[in-house]
Amino acid sequence: MRALNTLEEAKAAGATHLCFMCEKCRRSTSIMIDVVMRKAPHRTIDEVQTAFKCKRCNRRPDRVMVTEPDSKGRLHYFNYVVAVWNDVRLEVDHVEAASMHLEDIRPAFRLTAKRFPKRWVTIQSRDAVVGDSDRFEVLDEVDL
């Protein structure tokens, strides 16, 4: 199998997300390839890696992986995802972000809920819905 060098190649191969890993902090997070391509459409994956920094330690990510969600909208490697559901709320339309830690996924949830005000947006763990945009006010009170 040929290595994926550019964002266009990764997207053409079916990948939907870039997963960044900081080995010093033992943190990882994910961002949609479409979001990165809006800002830098013709970049290589290595160039994208050097453009990001870990929020905790301010270092560049050690690794970047390309991945896609499974049929239930989950990224296998991550504990939490921000999911945007279809209009009838029967299935996940797309996964907007993913992270190993709940505190890292909260800002992405807030931004996604604001970007999709008429859609149901959830934070999901591997076992349950942890937060949803229908109860956004309640979630803000408990700092979710």
Sequence and secondary structure as in RCSB ss.txt:
>XXXX:A:sequence
MRALNTLEEAKAAGATHLCFMCEKCRRSTSIMIDVVMRKAPHRTIDEVQTAFKCKRCNRRPDRVMVTEPDSKGRL
HYFNYVVAVWNDVRLEVDHVEAASMHLEDIRPAFRLTAKRFPKRWVTIQSRDAVVGDSDRFEVLDEVDL
>XXXX:A:secstr
     BHHHHHHTT  EEEEEETTTTEEEEEEHHHHHHH TT BHHHHHHH   TTT    SEEEEE   TTS  
TT SEEEEEE TTSSSEEEEEEEESSHHHHHHHHHHHHHH TTS EEEE SSSEEEEGGGHHHHHHTT 
